[in-house]
Amino acid sequence: MGYASFTNWRRLEGDPDLIWHAFTHPAETELYEAHRTETVLGHDFTMAAGHGWDSKHGAECDFDVVRWTITRHVPNEVFEFSGTQRGIRQDVLLTMEPADGGHIVTETIRFRPALAGKPGTQLLSWLLLATGLLAKVGDDHGENLDLLEQHIAAE
């Protein structure tokens, strides 16, 4: 995709509603993601544009709290959301489409510089972004989708 983004995909079999929920709902994704965070949903949270949640990171990320905001949600098709951490805005696009008796799920993450976060941390993040290292380090090469597939199989 480029030096500031990456895309991964998987073909999954099973109930499309179950796949979609496991792939997109923040409380569900917390159960299997490799990079552990604590998801905090507001009392009025719903999977709709304008709503959001907080992801509380651990010591490896200096206990950052990232506020994610949903920008678009079409059930079983498209889920877009964005958040900012350490001077980098992450725009996440998750899609699902039918294919060969199953479903192809795709995740695309794009990085952009932002003026948010603790002063000083932006410079390092921007340097990583400019050199293309941020996307290389951030790309798990589908590991999260492998974990999603295992999570769905266990249900």
Backbone as numpy.savetxt, mean C-alpha at the origin, in Angstrom:
# Nx Ny Nz CAx CAy CAz Cx Cy Cz
8.52 0.41 -14.37 7.69 1.60 -14.37 8.56 2.85 -14.37
9.71 2.77 -13.74 10.53 3.96 -13.69 11.29 4.03 -12.38
12.04 5.08 -12.23 12.87 5.19 -11.05 12.07 5.62 -9.82
10.83 6.09 -9.98 10.05 6.59 -8.84 8.79 5.77 -8.60
8.74 4.55 -9.12 7.56 3.71 -8.92 7.91 2.25 -9.18
6.97 1.39 -8.79 7.10 -0.02 -9.13 5.71 -0.64 -9.18
5.61 -1.77 -9.87 4.35 -2.50 -10.00 4.62 -3.98 -9.81
3.73 -4.64 -9.08 3.77 -6.10 -8.90 2.36 -6.62 -9.13
2.25 -7.88 -9.55 0.94 -8.47 -9.76 0.96 -9.97 -9.47
-0.24 -10.52 -9.26 -0.41 -11.96 -9.02 -1.76 -12.39 -9.56
-1.84 -13.61 -10.00 -3.13 -14.22 -10.36 -3.56 -15.07 -9.18
-4.77 -14.78 -8.67 -5.29 -15.48 -7.50 -6.62 -16.14 -7.85
-6.87 -17.26 -7.21 -8.14 -17.95 -7.39 -8.94 -17.83 -6.10
-10.25 -17.78 -6.26 -11.12 -17.73 -5.09 -12.23 -16.72 -5.24
-12.96 -16.54 -4.18 -14.09 -15.61 -4.13 -13.58 -14.17 -4.31
-14.06 -13.47 -5.34 -13.55 -12.12 -5.59 -13.79 -11.16 -4.42
-14.88 -11.30 -3.70 -15.14 -10.42 -2.56 -14.12 -10.65 -1.44
-13.81 -11.92 -1.20 -12.81 -12.26 -0.17 -11.43 -11.76 -0.59
-11.08 -11.96 -1.85 -9.78 -11.49 -2.35 -9.69 -9.98 -2.20
-10.74 -9.28 -2.65 -10.72 -7.81 -2.61 -10.58 -7.30 -1.18
-11.35 -7.85 -0.26 -11.29 -7.43 1.14 -9.88 -7.65 1.71
-9.33 -8.82 1.46 -7.99 -9.13 1.98 -6.92 -8.25 1.33
-7.11 -7.89 0.09 -6.14 -7.09 -0.68 -6.19 -5.61 -0.31
-7.36 -5.11 0.08 -7.51 -3.66 0.21 -7.84 -3.15 1.61
-8.57 -3.87 2.41 -9.03 -3.31 3.68 -7.86 -3.18 4.66
-7.61 -1.98 5.17 -6.44 -1.75 6.02 -6.35 -2.68 7.24
-7.46 -2.97 7.87 -7.43 -3.86 9.04 -7.08 -5.29 8.64
-7.41 -5.68 7.43 -7.11 -7.03 6.96 -5.66 -7.13 6.48
-5.18 -6.12 5.75 -3.82 -6.18 5.23 -2.79 -6.18 6.36
-3.14 -5.56 7.47 -2.25 -5.55 8.63 -1.94 -6.96 9.12
-2.84 -7.90 8.86 -2.68 -9.27 9.37 -1.58 -10.05 8.66
-1.20 -9.65 7.44 -0.23 -10.46 6.70 0.95 -9.68 6.14
0.93 -8.37 6.13 2.02 -7.61 5.51 3.36 -7.87 6.21
4.42 -7.90 5.41 5.76 -8.15 5.94 6.25 -6.99 6.80
6.00 -5.76 6.34 6.39 -4.57 7.11 5.27 -4.28 8.10
5.49 -4.66 9.35 4.44 -4.60 10.36 4.16 -3.17 10.79
2.87 -2.83 10.80 2.40 -1.56 11.33 1.13 -1.83 12.12
0.75 -0.86 12.92 -0.53 -0.94 13.63 -1.51 -0.04 12.89
-2.62 -0.61 12.46 -3.64 0.15 11.74 -4.64 0.71 12.73
-4.91 2.02 12.61 -5.88 2.67 13.48 -6.97 3.27 12.59
-8.16 2.68 12.72 -9.31 3.14 11.95 -10.19 4.02 12.84
-10.70 5.11 12.28 -11.62 5.96 13.02 -12.97 5.26 13.18
-13.77 5.75 14.12 -15.08 5.14 14.38 -16.02 5.23 13.17
-15.78 6.19 12.28 -16.64 6.36 11.11 -15.97 5.88 9.81
-14.92 5.07 9.94 -14.19 4.62 8.75 -15.09 3.83 7.82
-14.95 4.13 6.54 -15.60 3.35 5.51 -14.68 3.36 4.28
-14.81 2.37 3.45 -13.95 2.27 2.26 -14.51 3.18 1.17
-14.30 4.49 1.34 -14.81 5.48 0.40 -13.85 6.65 0.32
-13.85 7.32 -0.83 -12.99 8.49 -1.02 -13.23 9.50 0.10
-12.12 10.07 0.58 -12.17 11.05 1.66 -11.94 10.45 3.03
-12.15 9.16 3.18 -11.90 8.50 4.46 -10.45 8.05 4.52
-9.98 7.72 5.70 -8.60 7.29 5.82 -8.33 6.58 7.12
-7.07 6.26 7.33 -6.63 5.56 8.52 -5.19 5.94 8.81
-4.73 5.60 10.00 -3.35 5.83 10.39 -2.62 4.50 10.47
-1.36 4.50 10.02 -0.48 3.35 10.17 0.64 3.77 11.10
0.70 3.12 12.25 1.74 3.42 13.23 2.90 2.46 13.02
4.06 3.02 12.73 5.26 2.23 12.49 6.03 2.03 13.79
6.94 1.07 13.77 7.76 0.76 14.93 9.08 1.50 14.93
9.99 1.01 15.75 11.29 1.66 15.96 12.10 1.76 14.67
11.97 0.78 13.76 12.75 0.80 12.52 12.40 2.01 11.66
11.25 2.62 11.91 10.82 3.82 11.18 10.64 5.00 12.13
11.35 4.99 13.25 11.29 6.07 14.24 9.87 6.36 14.70
9.04 5.32 14.77 7.67 5.42 15.26 6.82 6.42 14.47
7.10 6.53 13.18 6.31 7.39 12.30 4.85 6.97 12.32
3.97 7.94 12.14 2.55 7.68 11.94 2.20 8.25 10.58
1.74 7.38 9.68 1.39 7.80 8.33 -0.13 7.84 8.22
-0.64 8.98 7.80 -2.08 9.13 7.56 -2.34 8.81 6.09
-3.11 7.77 5.85 -3.48 7.36 4.50 -4.88 7.87 4.20
-5.07 8.42 3.01 -6.38 8.95 2.60 -6.81 8.26 1.32
-8.03 7.76 1.32 -8.59 7.10 0.14 -8.98 8.17 -0.87
-8.51 7.98 -2.10 -8.85 8.92 -3.17 -9.87 8.34 -4.15
-9.94 7.01 -4.23 -10.94 6.38 -5.10 -11.12 4.93 -4.69
-12.38 4.49 -4.70 -12.67 3.08 -4.40 -13.86 2.62 -5.23
-13.60 1.65 -6.09 -14.64 0.97 -6.85 -14.51 -0.50 -6.43
-15.45 -1.00 -5.61 -15.31 -2.36 -5.07 -14.98 -3.40 -6.15
-14.04 -4.24 -5.81 -13.59 -5.35 -6.66 -12.95 -4.90 -7.97
-12.56 -3.62 -8.05 -11.91 -3.11 -9.26 -10.71 -2.23 -8.96
-10.92 -1.12 -8.25 -9.87 -0.11 -8.05 -9.91 0.43 -6.63
-8.74 0.55 -6.03 -8.60 1.18 -4.72 -7.35 2.05 -4.77
-7.53 3.35 -4.60 -6.41 4.28 -4.62 -6.36 5.02 -3.29
-5.14 5.19 -2.78 -4.97 5.96 -1.55 -3.57 6.55 -1.54
-3.37 7.55 -0.69 -2.06 8.19 -0.63 -1.74 8.58 0.81
-0.44 8.70 1.06 0.05 9.12 2.36 1.46 9.66 2.22
1.90 10.37 3.24 3.22 10.99 3.20 4.03 10.55 4.41
5.28 10.17 4.15 6.19 9.75 5.21 7.59 10.23 4.86
8.22 10.90 5.78 9.61 11.33 5.64 9.90 12.10 4.35
8.98 13.01 4.00 9.19 13.84 2.83 8.87 13.18 1.50
8.22 12.03 1.54 7.86 11.32 0.31 6.36 11.02 0.34
5.68 11.44 -0.71 4.28 11.07 -0.86 4.23 9.76 -1.63
3.44 8.83 -1.12 3.24 7.54 -1.77 1.81 7.49 -2.28
1.66 7.30 -3.58 0.35 7.10 -4.18 0.25 5.63 -4.54
-0.74 4.96 -3.96 -0.89 3.52 -4.12 -2.14 3.24 -4.95
-1.99 2.40 -5.96 -3.09 1.97 -6.81 -3.17 0.46 -6.75
-4.30 -0.06 -6.28 -4.55 -1.49 -6.24 -5.70 -1.78 -7.20
-5.52 -2.77 -8.06 -6.58 -3.13 -9.00 -6.80 -4.63 -8.99
-8.00 -5.03 -9.44 -8.31 -6.45 -9.58 -9.17 -6.59 -10.84
-8.84 -7.59 -11.64 -9.63 -7.87 -12.84 -9.71 -9.37 -13.06
-10.84 -9.85 -13.60 -11.00 -11.28 -13.87 -10.02 -11.75 -14.94
-9.52 -12.99 -14.77 -8.59 -13.57 -15.74 -8.51 -15.07 -15.57
-8.82 -15.81 -16.62 -8.64 -17.26 -16.66 -9.21 -17.98 -15.43
-10.43 -17.68 -15.07 -11.05 -18.36 -13.94 -10.57 -17.87 -12.59
-9.73 -16.89 -12.57 -9.24 -16.31 -11.33 -9.29 -14.80 -11.42
-8.40 -14.15 -10.70 -8.35 -12.69 -10.70 -6.90 -12.24 -10.65
-6.59 -11.22 -11.43 -5.26 -10.63 -11.36 -5.35 -9.41 -10.47
-4.52 -9.42 -9.42 -4.41 -8.25 -8.54 -3.08 -7.58 -8.85
-3.12 -6.26 -8.91 -1.93 -5.47 -9.24 -1.78 -4.36 -8.23
-0.55 -4.16 -7.78 -0.25 -3.03 -6.90 0.80 -2.17 -7.58
0.53 -0.87 -7.64 1.48 0.09 -8.17 1.69 1.17 -7.13
2.94 1.45 -6.81 3.26 2.50 -5.85 4.17 3.51 -6.53
3.74 4.77 -6.47 4.51 5.88 -7.05 4.97 6.78 -5.92
6.20 7.25 -6.02 6.79 8.12 -5.01 6.99 9.52 -5.59
6.72 10.54 -4.77 6.94 11.94 -5.14 7.47 12.69 -3.93
8.27 13.71 -4.15 8.74 14.50 -3.01 7.58 15.28 -2.39
7.64 15.50 -1.09 6.62 16.26 -0.38 7.28 17.05 0.75
6.67 18.11 1.13 7.18 18.93 2.24 6.48 18.54 3.53
6.67 17.33 3.96 6.06 16.85 5.18 7.04 15.94 5.90
6.84 15.80 7.17 7.71 14.93 7.96 8.66 15.73 8.83
9.48 15.01 9.55 10.43 15.65 10.45 11.50 16.38 9.65
11.83 17.62 10.04 12.88 18.37 9.31 14.18 17.56 9.25
14.80 17.58 8.11 16.06 16.86 7.90 15.88 15.50 7.27
14.79 14.83 7.58 14.57 13.50 7.01 14.21 13.58 5.54
13.66 14.73 5.12 13.27 14.86 3.72 14.48 14.79 2.80
15.59 15.38 3.19 16.76 15.43 2.31 17.24 14.04 1.92
17.36 13.16 2.89 17.80 11.79 2.59 16.76 11.09 1.71
15.49 11.25 2.04 14.43 10.63 1.24 14.44 11.15 -0.19
14.61 12.46 -0.35 14.63 13.04 -1.70 15.84 12.55 -2.49
16.97 12.39 -1.81 18.17 11.87 -2.47 17.93 10.44 -2.95
17.32 9.62 -2.10 17.00 8.25 -2.49 16.02 8.23 -3.67
15.06 9.14 -3.65 14.10 9.23 -4.74 14.79 9.64 -6.04
15.62 10.66 -5.98 16.28 11.20 -7.17 17.22 10.18 -7.81
17.82 9.32 -7.00 18.76 8.33 -7.54 18.07 7.04 -7.99
16.78 6.92 -7.68 16.06 5.70 -8.04 16.16 4.61 -6.99
16.92 4.86 -5.93 17.10 3.83 -4.91 15.84 3.61 -4.07
15.02 4.65 -3.91 13.81 4.50 -3.09 12.88 3.44 -3.67
12.65 3.50 -4.97 11.78 2.50 -5.60 12.42 1.11 -5.56
13.75 1.06 -5.72 14.44 -0.24 -5.66 14.34 -0.85 -4.26
14.52 -0.04 -3.24 14.44 -0.52 -1.86 13.00 -0.80 -1.46
12.07 0.03 -1.93 10.66 -0.12 -1.57 9.98 -1.28 -2.25
10.47 -1.70 -3.40 9.85 -2.79 -4.16 10.18 -4.12 -3.50
9.15 -4.80 -3.02 9.35 -6.11 -2.39 9.27 -7.24 -3.41
9.17 -6.89 -4.70 9.13 -7.86 -5.80 8.02 -8.89 -5.62
6.89 -8.42 -5.08 5.72 -9.27 -4.95 5.62 -10.06 -3.67
6.54 -9.86 -2.74 6.48 -10.61 -1.48 5.15 -10.40 -0.76
4.66 -9.17 -0.75 3.38 -8.89 -0.09 2.24 -9.63 -0.78
2.31 -9.75 -2.10 1.27 -10.49 -2.82 1.38 -11.98 -2.55
2.58 -12.48 -2.34 2.75 -13.88 -1.91 2.08 -14.08 -0.55
2.29 -13.14 0.34 1.69 -13.21 1.67 0.17 -13.10 1.59
-0.33 -12.27 0.68 -1.78 -12.17 0.45 -2.33 -13.52 -0.01
-1.65 -14.14 -0.96 -2.10 -15.43 -1.46 -2.14 -16.47 -0.35
-1.14 -16.51 0.51 -1.13 -17.44 1.64 -2.25 -17.12 2.62
-2.50 -15.84 2.85 -3.55 -15.41 3.76 -4.92 -15.86 3.25
-5.16 -15.68 1.96 -6.44 -16.08 1.36 -6.60 -17.60 1.43
-5.53 -18.35 1.15 -5.59 -19.80 1.19 -5.89 -20.33 2.60
-5.46 -19.58 3.63 -5.67 -20.02 5.01 -7.10 -19.74 5.49
-7.83 -18.92 4.76 -9.20 -18.57 5.22 -10.20 -19.60 4.82
